[in-house]
Amino acid sequence: MKPMRLHHIGIVLPTLKQAHDFIETNGLEVDYSGFVNAYHADLVFTKKGEVSSPIEFIIPHEGVLTQFNHGKGGIAHIAFEVDDVEAVRAEMEKETPGCMLEKKAVQGTDDIVVNFRRPSTNQGILVEYVQTTAPIAGRGRNPFEALGAEGKLSESWHPLRLHHIGIVLPTLEKAHAFLKTNGLEVDYAGFVDAYHADLIFTKKGPFCSPIEMIIPREGVLTQFNGGRGGIAHIAFEVDDVEAVRKHMEAQTPGCMLEKKAVQGTDDIIVNFRRPSTNQGILVEYVQTNAPINRGNANPFPDL
């Protein structure tokens, strides 16, 4: 399978106000917005960067998405850019009959057609495959105008870009299977003492953030989503993670998980904002402070 790149991460939020507040809290910038008839939902996309994918906020009006995570919303799916979504469907259905959600690609926003692979056939992760078919529409307007004064978008205090998406998987075998199914390539791997977990990063690219697969050996992460794993967090690149902690704690005391940044892989230090203070989304803030250690190029020597 041709290597895929991350098109976006999809987050369901119950209301426009919650989407607005998440964007404001995390220093994001709106790129464009639209409405998807197939899923009865407003969509708002943030701006992408040189090596970072956008975030898609999904605000359902009706239907099954209004019940996602018992109506509370959350991180729903990851989406990969493909040249031909129908060819992807045919290839995947040949290997795993019944794995795709739609029998034919459906219209997303005006510029894309999409299909999804069922989580039950993809290590518990809902994955969307996206084909661009037209120019992007819906730029240059505020998607939160209906909120009146509350919908005004402030100038970002520090425009953030997506560093990675964190997925917890119970075993190395499941991480390997997810990589193979979705045509991903390993960039580097490491171990994080603070969270007792192996980490594997996929390759990033133009306008494309990597995926971080987290394989916990012990501790609280082994119980994530009842031990089944899943999409755990999104991570933003920052210049100074301690400055971000101070800024956010000044606005919302107690919002950060760690009192001081902890070591991630060899190249980064990190902190997290508690989901209860961030529209139910666990967000990591990442500061690069050393070169990436690519010494472990194959984290699956026995597979």
C-alpha positions as CSV (number, residue, x, y, z in Angstrom):
1,M,0.0,0.0,0.0
2,K,1.2,3.5,-0.8
3,P,2.4,5.4,2.3
4,M,-0.4,7.6,3.7
5,R,-0.1,11.0,5.3
6,L,-2.3,12.4,8.1
7,H,-5.0,14.7,6.6
8,H,-6.6,15.7,9.9
9,I,-7.8,14.6,13.3
10,G,-11.5,14.7,13.9
11,I,-13.0,15.9,17.2
12,V,-16.7,15.8,17.9
13,L,-18.0,18.6,20.2
14,P,-21.7,19.0,21.1
15,T,-22.1,22.7,20.5
16,L,-20.5,25.5,18.4
17,K,-19.7,27.3,21.7
18,Q,-17.6,24.4,22.9
19,A,-15.7,24.3,19.6
20,H,-15.2,28.1,19.8
21,D,-13.9,27.8,23.4
22,F,-11.5,25.0,22.6
23,I,-10.0,27.0,19.7
24,E,-9.6,30.1,21.9
25,T,-8.1,28.1,24.8
26,N,-5.5,26.4,22.7
27,G,-4.5,29.3,20.5
28,L,-5.8,27.8,17.2
29,E,-6.8,29.6,14.0
30,V,-9.7,28.8,11.8
31,D,-9.0,28.0,8.2
32,Y,-12.4,27.1,6.7
33,S,-15.8,25.6,7.6
34,G,-18.8,23.9,6.0
35,F,-21.7,21.5,6.5
36,V,-21.7,17.8,5.7
37,N,-25.2,16.5,4.7
38,A,-24.2,12.8,5.0
39,Y,-23.5,13.2,8.7
40,H,-25.8,16.2,9.5
41,A,-22.9,18.2,11.0
42,D,-21.1,21.5,10.9
43,L,-17.4,21.2,10.3
44,V,-14.7,23.7,11.3
45,F,-11.1,23.2,10.1
46,T,-8.1,24.8,11.8
47,K,-5.0,26.0,9.8
48,K,-2.4,23.5,8.9
49,G,1.4,24.2,9.0
50,E,4.5,23.2,7.1
51,V,4.7,19.8,8.9
52,S,1.4,19.8,10.8
53,S,-2.1,18.6,10.0
54,P,-5.3,20.5,10.8
55,I,-8.0,19.7,13.3
56,E,-11.5,19.1,12.2
57,F,-14.3,20.0,14.7
58,I,-17.5,18.2,14.1
59,I,-20.7,19.8,15.6
60,P,-23.6,17.4,14.8
61,H,-27.1,18.8,14.5
62,E,-28.8,15.3,14.7
63,G,-28.2,11.6,14.2
64,V,-25.7,9.1,15.6
65,L,-22.9,11.7,16.1
66,T,-25.0,13.5,18.7
67,Q,-24.6,10.4,20.9
68,F,-20.8,10.1,20.5
69,N,-19.2,9.3,23.8
70,H,-22.7,9.5,25.5
71,G,-23.2,13.0,24.0
72,K,-20.1,14.5,25.6
73,G,-18.0,14.4,22.4
74,G,-14.3,13.7,22.2
75,I,-11.6,12.7,19.8
76,A,-13.5,10.6,17.2
77,H,-11.2,9.6,14.3
78,I,-8.0,10.1,12.4
79,A,-8.0,10.8,8.6
80,F,-5.5,10.0,6.0
81,E,-5.1,11.7,2.6
82,V,-5.4,9.3,-0.4
83,D,-5.3,9.8,-4.1
84,D,-8.3,7.5,-4.8
85,V,-10.6,6.7,-2.0
86,E,-12.5,4.1,-4.1
87,A,-9.3,2.3,-4.8
88,V,-8.5,2.2,-1.1
89,R,-12.0,0.8,-0.4
90,A,-11.6,-1.9,-3.0
91,E,-8.1,-2.9,-1.7
92,M,-9.2,-3.0,1.9
93,E,-12.4,-4.8,1.2
94,K,-10.5,-7.4,-0.8
95,E,-8.3,-8.2,2.3
96,T,-11.0,-7.7,4.9
97,P,-14.6,-8.0,3.5
98,G,-17.0,-5.6,5.2
99,C,-14.3,-3.5,6.8
100,M,-15.5,-0.2,5.2
101,L,-18.4,1.9,6.6
102,E,-19.8,3.1,3.3
103,K,-20.3,1.1,0.1
104,K,-19.3,4.2,-1.9
105,A,-17.5,7.4,-0.9
106,V,-19.7,10.2,0.5
107,Q,-19.3,14.0,0.1
108,G,-17.5,15.7,3.0
109,T,-17.0,19.4,2.8
110,D,-17.2,20.8,-0.7
111,D,-13.6,19.8,-1.5
112,I,-13.4,16.2,-0.4
113,V,-15.0,12.7,-0.7
114,V,-14.5,10.3,2.2
115,N,-15.0,6.8,3.5
116,F,-14.2,5.2,6.9
117,R,-12.8,1.9,8.1
118,R,-14.7,0.3,10.9
119,P,-12.8,0.3,14.2
120,S,-13.5,-3.4,14.8
121,T,-11.2,-4.1,11.8
122,N,-8.5,-1.5,12.6
123,Q,-7.3,-2.1,16.2
124,G,-10.2,-0.2,17.6
125,I,-9.4,3.1,15.8
126,L,-12.0,4.8,13.5
127,V,-10.0,5.8,10.4
128,E,-11.2,8.1,7.6
129,Y,-9.7,8.1,4.1
130,V,-10.0,11.5,2.3
131,Q,-9.7,12.3,-1.4
132,T,-9.5,16.0,-2.5
133,T,-11.7,16.6,-5.5
134,A,-12.2,20.4,-5.6
135,P,-10.8,23.6,-4.2
136,I,-11.5,24.4,-0.6
137,A,-14.6,26.6,0.0
138,G,-15.8,28.3,3.2
139,R,-12.7,30.4,3.9
140,G,-12.8,34.0,5.1
141,R,-15.8,33.8,7.4
142,N,-16.3,33.2,11.1
143,P,-18.2,29.9,11.6
144,F,-19.3,31.1,15.1
145,E,-21.3,34.2,14.0
146,A,-24.5,32.6,15.2
147,L,-23.1,32.9,18.8
148,G,-23.2,36.7,18.6
149,A,-20.6,38.5,20.8
150,E,-19.6,35.1,22.3
151,G,-18.6,33.9,18.9
152,K,-15.9,36.6,18.2
153,L,-12.5,35.0,17.5
154,S,-9.6,36.6,19.3
155,E,-6.2,37.0,17.7
156,S,-4.3,33.9,18.8
157,W,-2.1,34.4,21.8
158,H,0.3,31.9,20.4
159,P,-0.7,30.1,17.2
160,L,-0.2,26.4,17.8
161,R,0.3,23.6,15.3
162,L,-0.3,19.9,15.7
163,H,2.8,18.1,16.8
164,H,1.3,14.6,16.8
165,I,-1.7,12.5,17.7
166,G,-1.3,10.0,20.5
167,I,-2.9,6.5,20.2
168,V,-2.7,3.9,23.0
169,L,-2.4,0.3,21.8
170,P,-2.1,-2.6,24.2
171,T,0.7,-4.5,22.5
172,L,3.5,-4.1,20.0
173,E,1.8,-6.6,17.8
174,K,-1.3,-4.4,17.6
175,A,0.8,-1.3,16.8
176,H,2.6,-3.3,14.1
177,A,-0.8,-4.4,12.6
178,F,-2.2,-0.8,12.6
179,L,0.9,0.5,10.8
180,K,0.6,-2.3,8.2
181,T,-3.1,-1.9,7.6
182,N,-2.9,1.9,7.1
183,G,0.3,2.1,5.1
184,L,2.3,4.0,7.7
185,E,6.1,4.2,8.1
186,V,8.1,4.3,11.3
187,D,10.3,7.3,11.9
188,Y,11.7,6.6,15.4
189,A,10.9,4.9,18.7
190,G,11.8,5.3,22.3
191,F,10.7,4.7,25.9
192,V,9.2,7.2,28.3
193,D,10.0,6.6,32.0
194,A,7.4,9.0,33.3
195,Y,4.5,6.9,31.8
196,H,6.2,3.5,31.6
197,A,5.5,3.2,27.9
198,D,7.2,2.4,24.6
199,L,6.6,5.1,21.9
200,I,6.7,4.7,18.2
201,F,6.4,7.8,15.9
202,T,5.4,7.6,12.2
203,K,7.0,9.8,9.6
204,K,5.7,13.3,9.1
205,G,5.6,15.2,5.9
206,P,4.4,18.4,4.2
207,F,1.3,19.6,6.0
208,C,1.3,16.3,7.9
209,S,1.8,15.6,11.6
210,P,3.0,12.2,12.8
211,I,1.2,9.6,14.8
212,E,2.6,8.5,18.2
213,M,1.7,5.0,19.2
214,I,1.9,4.4,22.9
215,I,2.4,0.9,24.2
216,P,2.2,1.0,28.0
217,R,4.1,-1.7,30.0
218,E,2.4,-0.9,33.4
219,G,0.5,1.9,35.1
220,V,-2.7,3.8,34.4
221,L,-2.3,3.8,30.6
222,T,-2.7,0.0,30.5
223,Q,-6.3,0.6,31.6
224,F,-7.1,3.3,29.0
225,N,-10.5,2.7,27.4
226,G,-10.9,-0.5,29.5
227,G,-7.5,-1.8,28.4
228,R,-8.5,-1.7,24.7
229,G,-6.6,1.4,23.8
230,G,-7.7,4.1,21.4
231,I,-7.1,7.7,20.4
232,A,-5.8,9.3,23.6
233,H,-4.7,12.8,23.0
234,I,-3.6,15.5,20.6
235,A,-0.3,17.3,21.1
236,F,0.7,20.9,20.1
237,E,4.2,22.1,19.4
238,V,5.3,25.0,21.7
239,D,8.5,27.0,22.0
240,D,8.4,27.0,25.9
241,V,6.3,24.5,27.6
242,E,6.8,26.1,31.0
243,A,5.6,29.5,29.7
244,V,2.4,27.7,28.4
245,R,1.9,26.1,31.8
246,K,2.1,29.5,33.5
247,H,-0.2,31.2,31.0
248,M,-2.8,28.5,31.3
249,E,-2.6,28.1,35.1
250,A,-3.0,31.9,35.4
251,Q,-6.3,31.7,33.6
252,T,-7.5,28.3,35.0
253,P,-5.7,27.3,38.2
254,G,-5.0,23.6,38.4
255,C,-5.7,22.9,34.7
256,M,-2.3,21.3,34.0
257,L,-1.5,17.7,34.8
258,E,2.2,18.1,35.8
259,K,3.6,20.8,38.1
260,K,6.7,20.8,35.9
261,A,7.3,19.4,32.4
262,V,8.4,15.8,32.2
263,Q,10.8,14.1,29.8
264,G,9.1,12.4,26.8
265,T,11.3,10.7,24.2
266,D,14.9,11.9,24.2
267,D,14.1,15.0,22.1
268,I,11.1,16.5,24.0
269,I,9.7,17.7,27.3
270,V,5.9,17.7,27.8
271,N,3.0,18.7,29.9
272,F,-0.8,18.0,29.6
273,R,-3.9,20.0,30.2
274,R,-6.7,18.1,32.0
275,P,-9.7,17.2,29.8
276,S,-12.1,18.6,32.5
277,T,-10.8,22.1,31.7
278,N,-10.5,21.6,27.9
279,Q,-13.9,20.6,26.6
280,G,-13.2,16.9,27.5
281,I,-10.0,16.7,25.3
282,L,-6.6,15.6,26.7
283,V,-4.1,18.0,25.2
284,E,-0.3,17.7,25.4
285,Y,2.1,20.6,24.9
286,V,5.5,19.6,23.5
287,Q,8.8,21.5,23.5
288,T,11.7,20.1,21.4
289,N,15.0,20.5,23.3
290,A,17.3,18.0,21.7
291,P,17.9,16.1,18.4
292,I,15.7,13.1,17.7
293,N,17.3,9.8,18.5
294,R,16.6,7.5,15.6
295,G,18.8,4.7,16.9
296,N,15.9,2.4,17.2
297,A,14.7,2.3,13.6
298,N,12.9,-1.0,14.0
299,P,10.8,-1.3,17.2
300,F,9.5,-4.7,16.0
301,P,12.6,-6.9,15.7
302,D,10.7,-10.1,16.6
303,L,7.7,-9.5,14.3
